[in-house]
Amino acid sequence: MAFEVPALPYDYTALDSVIDEKTMHLHHDMHHAAYVKNLNAALEKYPDLQAKSAEDLIRDLNAIPEAIRSAVRNNGGGHVNHTMFWSIMKPGGGGEPTGAIADAIKKTFGDFKSFQEKFNDAGVKQFGSGWVWLAGKPGGEVQILSTPNQDNPISQGLHPIFGNDVWEHAYYLKYNNRRPEYLQAWWNVVNWDEINKRLK
Ligand code: MN
């Protein structure tokens, strides 16, 4: 069973106040689709690996044959990251976090605003393309980190609770080079219900 791009859980125009329709089409239909296509191509001769989930493939990259390790890292990561990304946004989202994620943020960062500032700062400082994350540690604590390219915290033994895409393809049409503005606006479409499910 080959990997597939999941359909967006909302319309391409649904997040328009923060992410424009053209960016959504390019990002989902072209960029995410390319990661899936390239992942499937890399796994073509490896039926045993095709049976695994994309998360399991990138969880232990050393277990992936060297010939396809980079392809799986980049494209498996791209698939996992973007599948997460579409799901943790929604029209009319945002606002203060709720439930267990609100508690985790408060416990670790003091208040939501301090957390947002640290998260945005990590996203701004990620040089070049990558992601900024809130990830869970094995002991249950949470931390902010950024990763280059399509690397996912899962490959470092962390649980990706949620992340924002800071590749230029995620924001350049609407925000041009103003990554901080995109990071700030993005909180208005965050889906805290879905994030709480991922935290659990
Ligand atoms: Mn992307």
Boltz pocket constraint, residues with backbone or C-beta under 6 A from the ligand:
constraints:
  - pocket:
      binder: B
      contacts: [[A, 27], [A, 31], [A, 82], [A, 165], [A, 167], [A, 169], [A, 170]]
      max_distance: 6.0
